[in-house]
Amino acid sequence: MSQHKEVKLVTTHQLLAMKERGEKISMLTAYDFSMAQILDGAGIDVLLVGDSASNVMAGHETTLPITLDQMIYHAQSVVRAVKRAFVVVDMPFGSYQGNSSEALRSAIRIMKESGGHGIKLEGGAEIKDSITRILTAGIPVMGHLGLTPQSIYKFGTYSVRAKEETEAQKLIEDALLLQEIGCFALVLEKIPSGLAKKVAEQLTIPVIGIGAGPDVDGQVLVVHDMLGITKEFKPRFLRRYADLGDAMHDAVQRYIQDVKARDFPTADEAY
């Protein structure tokens, strides 16, 4: 009799245990069913339904245009595919800033309509009320500090954040605040690795980095970037694990040639 191995769902509790035992957490973005199925089947720990869908799925220049309805649609698609990974959904720009009631409404919609396991918000002290309100509803919250792409027009650039002492100090204070109010984990984006190491050591919750060096508790990348589907984006922190963009391009060209040359379909491929 074949033994059916039970798949254990990744939970916030397990992520905390991974940090405590020094096991690194793997995290990638996902926006659709087919890709999420592959990533989950490969054993990824966390899937982020990122507002980066605005860039890679919809072709916008920033993450700002994506709506709450669109984020819920992407999250539903991902959740349907997942058997093991913990699914975090980004709250899009405008769904939580400056109004904690609106933030709670948005978070509840994401959880109810998508079946996701938690949400992620960008910012520190300035969104404290929104995070606190969402946590009162029992919704797990992941924080996000450093380069916060939803604030791109405030920064004016996607370059490394917190290089100056004052910004670094505020980042540490914000990280401690997010932990204190109850966030289960934190993403640090594009900050000096020394600062990221300091934050990860000071916090008891898992710290996931993207362009934050090796001394954090886990790593996240945009899946289209690490698979080489997107070509234009070449930051220092990105490692390409495949060149799927080229492979897909070649496959499509071969298909076109076969169709034009009447090589596809053959008699074997017809009914």
Disulfide bonds with the S-S distance in Angstrom:
none
